[in-house]
Amino acid sequence: MADDNFIREVNEEYRQDQAKALFDRYGFWAIGIAIVVILAVAGWRGYDYWQSKQAASSGDAFSRALTLATDGKTDEAIKAFDDLEKNGHGVYPVLARMRAATGLADKGDYKGAVAGFDEVAADKSVPQSIRDIASLRSAYLLVDHGSYADVAKRAEALTDDSNPLRFSAREALGLAAWKAGKNSDALKLFDEISGDQNAPAAIRQRANLMAELIRGSGGAK
């Protein structure tokens, strides 16, 4: 037992000597690295807090702008969205761009609205899902305010079976084809939608109605 105690004391003393030797050699470097790490973590947490606060502020500004739009104060809403696009943080500048384009459409400025959506769709810094939505919004506006070619330019790329917007894109194309007198093409698209059980119920219902209308008119060959 005495031998065991002696051995433990020797080992403990050896470890202390080793630790002292290491500290004498690297201690100041270790302290310096620890300080740098602490400051880096503190800086990151501070930046993260600042970002969160700015994003929250942008969210409040976006909500206020939406309220203006809902209240029919379109010009004021568009100005608020423009300000948020320039000075906002997080996802809100992109959302503001989209909503500002919607505001232009509400005012009857369809050319300006399409240009706004097209600008978002062409911006590679914006997530692809939002770019696709912007393209689809342009396509729907152009059904009534453009040509079939205008709609196809924006919607055809979204009709792929893997794209979650494919049913809406096919609907826009079908409507544009029908308005352009391309009844056979329109009927094919509407039949595709109505026959697909994965299509949203509302879009399938509209596709069925359009298919019946085209067949009833005798325009499809």
N, C-alpha and C positions, 0 to 999 in steps of 0.2 A: 504493500500500500504506500509506504514511504517512497519506494522507488517510483511508483506511478505519479505521485505528487511532484517529485523532483523532476521527472521527465516533462510533466505538464508545465511546470514553471520555466524550465529551459526552453520549451517550445514557444511559450508566451513571450518570453524575453527576446527570442530570436525573431518572432513576428514583429514585435515592436521595433527592434533594430532595423528590420527590413523596411517597415513602413516609414521610419524616420529617414532612412537612406533614400527611399523613393521620393519622399517629400522634399528633402534637401536638393534632390536633382531636378525634380519636375513640378514641385509644389506650386511655384508662381505661375507656371504655364497652366496647370490644372485649374487654379483659381481664375485665371484670365478667361479660359474657355468656359468655365461655369458661368461667369458674369455675362459673357457674350450670349450664351444660350438663354439665360434668364431674360436679358434685354430683348432678344429676338422673340421669345415667346410673349413677353409683355407687349412688344410692338405689334405683333400679329393680332393679339387679342384686342388691342386698342383699335387697329385698323378694321378688324372684323365688326367690332361694335359700331364704329363710325359708318361702315357700309350698311349695316342693318338699320341704323337710324336714318340714313339717307334714303334707303329703299322704302322704309315706312313712311317717310315724309312724301316721297313720290307717290306712294299708294294713296295717301290722303288727297293729294292734288289730283290724281286720276279720278277718284271718286267724286270730287267736286266738279270736275269737268263733265263727267257722265251725268251728274245732276242737272247741269246747265243744258246739256243736250236733251235730256228727258223733259225738261221744262220748256223746250222749244226755243231756247236762247242759242240758236245754232252758231251765230257769228262769235258770240262770247265763248262758246264751247270750243270752236275751232282754234281760237286764239289761245285758250288754255292748253289745248292739246299740243299746239305748236311750241308753246313755252316749255311744256314737259318734255317734248322731243329733244329740245336743245339742252335742258338743264336737269333732266330726270336721271334716275339711277336704276340699276337692275333691269328688269324686263319692261319697265314702264315707258321708256322712249319708243320702243317698237310698238307696243300696244297703242301709244298715243298716235303714232303715224297711221296705224290701221284705222283708229277711230276718227281721226281727222279726215281721212278719205271718205269714210262713211258719212261724216257731216257734210262734205261737199256734195255727195249724192243726194242727201236729204234736201239740200238747197236747190237741186236741179242742175248742178255743175257736174254732169256725168263725165265730161272730158277730163276735168280736173281730178275727179274721183278715180277714174281708170288710171290716170297718170300716177296718182299717189299709190295705188295698189301695185302697179307695175314696178314702181321704184322699190317697194319693199321686196317684191318677188325677185328682183335682180340683185339685191344686196346680199352678198355671200357671207357677210358677218352675222346675218340673221339665221336662226335655226331653220332647217329645211321644212319642217312641219308648218311653220308660220309662213314661209315663202309660198308653199303650196296653197295655203288658205288664201293668201293675197291674190294668187293667180286665179283661183276659183271665183273670188269676189269680182275680179275684173271680168271674167267670162260671163257671169250672170248679168252684170250691168250691160255688157255688150250684146246680149241676146236681144234687148230692146233698143239699144243705142249704137249698134255696130253691125258688121256683116258676119256671115257664117265663118269666113276666113279669120276674122278677128277673134271669134269665140274659140275656134279650133286651135289657133296659135297658143292659146292659154290653157285650154282644157284637155287637149288630146294626151298630153304627157301625164295627166293625172288619172287616165282611164285604165291603167295597168291593174291586173288582178291583185297585185300586192299593195296597192295604194288605198289607204282607208277613206280617201275622198272620191274613190272611183264612181260610186253611184251618183253623187251630186254632179261630178264632171260629165258623166254620160247623160244625165238629165239636161244639163246646160247645152250639150252638143245636140241632143235630140230636139230641144226646143228651137235652137238656131237653125237646124236642118229643116224643121217643119216650116218655120217662118220664111226660109229661103226657097220653099217649094220642093225640097228634097225629101218627099214623103216616104219613099222606100227606105232611105237611110234613117230617117227619124223613127219609123216603125220598128226597124231592126233594133235600134238602141232602146226603145221603150219596152220591147219584148224581152230584151236581155235583162233589163232591170226587174220587170214584173215576174220573170221566171226564176229569179235568184232569191232563195229563201234568206240569204244573208243581208239583203237590202233592207234598210229601215222601212218600217211599215208605211210611214207617210209618203216616202218617195215611191214605193211600190204602188200605192194607191193612185198617186198622180200619174205614174207611168201607165197603169191600166186605163185610166180615163183618157189619156192622150192616144193610146193605141186604139181604143174603141172609137174615138173621134176620127182618127185617120181612116180606119177601116169603114166607118159609117159614111164618110165623105166620098169613098170610092177613089181616093187620090193615090193609094198605094198600089203598085204593080208588082 
